């Protein structure tokens, strides 16, 4: 996570501002659902890319 923040060179205040904007736009109930879906998507993508590069297949 720190590599992503360092790549965009975001400071703590900017991250806080983005978090507040997301909270206002989506509401407190939608953010966990969005994060869960994003996590599942990333997990599926990693699994698919790992299966695709597996030399046994």
C-alpha positions as CSV (number, residue, x, y, z in Angstrom):
1,X,0.0,0.0,0.0
2,X,2.8,2.4,0.8
3,X,4.3,1.8,-2.7
4,X,1.1,3.0,-4.3
5,X,0.9,6.1,-2.1
6,X,4.6,6.8,-2.8
7,X,4.0,6.4,-6.5
8,X,1.3,9.1,-6.5
9,X,3.2,11.1,-3.8
10,X,0.0,11.7,-1.7
11,X,0.4,13.3,1.7
12,X,-1.7,12.4,4.7
13,X,-3.9,15.4,4.2
14,X,-4.7,14.5,0.6
15,X,-5.6,11.0,1.6
16,X,-7.9,12.3,4.3
17,X,-9.6,14.6,1.8
18,X,-10.1,11.8,-0.7
19,X,-11.6,9.6,2.1
20,X,-14.0,12.3,3.2
21,X,-15.1,12.9,-0.4
22,X,-15.7,9.2,-0.8
23,X,-17.7,9.1,2.4
24,X,-19.9,12.0,1.2
25,X,-20.4,10.6,-2.3
26,X,-21.1,7.0,-1.4
27,X,-22.2,7.0,2.2
28,X,-20.9,5.0,5.1
29,X,-22.9,1.8,4.1
30,X,-21.7,1.6,0.5
31,X,-17.9,1.9,1.1
32,X,-17.5,-1.5,2.8
33,X,-19.5,-3.2,0.0
34,X,-17.3,-1.5,-2.6
35,X,-14.1,-2.4,-0.8
36,X,-15.3,-6.1,-0.5
37,X,-16.1,-6.2,-4.2
38,X,-12.8,-4.6,-5.1
39,X,-10.9,-7.1,-2.9
40,X,-12.7,-10.1,-4.5
41,X,-11.9,-8.7,-8.0
42,X,-8.3,-8.3,-7.2
43,X,-8.1,-11.8,-5.7
44,X,-9.7,-13.3,-8.8
45,X,-7.4,-11.4,-11.1
46,X,-4.3,-12.6,-9.2
47,X,-5.6,-16.2,-9.3
48,X,-6.3,-16.0,-13.0
49,X,-3.0,-14.5,-13.8
50,X,-1.2,-17.1,-11.7
51,X,-3.1,-19.9,-13.3
52,X,-2.3,-18.5,-16.7
53,X,1.4,-18.3,-16.1
54,X,1.6,-21.7,-14.4
55,X,4.0,-23.9,-16.6
56,X,2.1,-27.1,-15.5
57,X,-1.0,-26.1,-17.4
